[in-house]
Amino acid sequence: QVQLVESGGGLVNPGGSLRLSCAASGRTLSTLAMAWFRQAPGKEREFIAAIRRGRSPTYASNSVQGRFTISRDNDKNTGYLQMNNLRPEDTALYYCAATTGSPISSSLRDVSTFEYWGRGTQVTVSS
């Protein structure tokens, strides 16, 4: 059984940065494909970024391409989402997700691909 715990959310001004963390336990993170999703009130859960087993490649949605970067530190068994140039529309509850499977790249964007989820960390972008 894999447990995921997100942290690092908070209130930030537009144009600011945050780094979210996803601490994994129960399994070595390098053996999992990992992703970040977000969900704003009244909206569906939205794919943000994903990383396959091992080091690469990574994938990001068009809405965050060039601003957000997914990575992981296998020694710490922790994944990260570096978020730069934040905008008010980035305000949402951010979730970390993982799977023991080997999904094709297009499936990494699907909520149903991931069997393990954290409880989320809130990011609010506002002046």
Secondary structure as GFF3:
##gff-version 3
##sequence-region A 1 127
A	DSSP	beta_strand	3	7	.	.	.	ID=ss1
A	DSSP	beta_strand	10	12	.	.	.	ID=ss2
A	DSSP	beta_strand	18	25	.	.	.	ID=ss3
A	DSSP	three_ten_helix	29	31	.	.	.	ID=ss4
A	DSSP	beta_strand	33	39	.	.	.	ID=ss5
A	DSSP	beta_strand	46	51	.	.	.	ID=ss6
A	DSSP	beta_strand	58	60	.	.	.	ID=ss7
A	DSSP	beta_strand	68	73	.	.	.	ID=ss8
A	DSSP	beta_strand	78	83	.	.	.	ID=ss9
A	DSSP	three_ten_helix	88	90	.	.	.	ID=ss10
A	DSSP	beta_strand	92	99	.	.	.	ID=ss11
A	DSSP	three_ten_helix	105	109	.	.	.	ID=ss12
A	DSSP	three_ten_helix	111	113	.	.	.	ID=ss13
A	DSSP	beta_strand	116	117	.	.	.	ID=ss14
A	DSSP	beta_strand	121	125	.	.	.	ID=ss15
###
